[in-house]
């Protein structure tokens, strides 16, 4: 797996949704309540949005710098 594969995964909504679903299921399996599962799932998706935004902006900034040279 190269750098581009990692970046593509970290900015993928499907990847983050899969992680949120997995953790939600773990909470349910270990007898957690629905409110906790929902809160944690929401936190994961909010964090994923921030991560994708930061990486995306970084890639745009990098491409802009390369174009100036």
Residue, then its C-alpha position, 0 to 999 in steps of 0.5 A: x500500500x503506497x501513500x496515495x492508497x492511504x490518502x484515498x482510504x482516509x478520505x473515503x466516506x465508505x471507509x469511515x462508514x465501515x469503521x463506524x458500523x463496526x464499532x457500533x456493532x461492537x457496542x451492541x454486542x457488548x451490551x451497550x445502549x443505543x444512545x451510546x452507539x449512536x453518539x460514538x458513531x456520530x463522533x466517528x463520522x464527524x472526525x472523518x469529515x474533519x480528516x478528509x477536509x484537512x487532507x483534501x486542503x493539504x493536497x490542494x495546497x501542495x498542488x498549488x505550490x507545485x504549479x508555482x515552480 
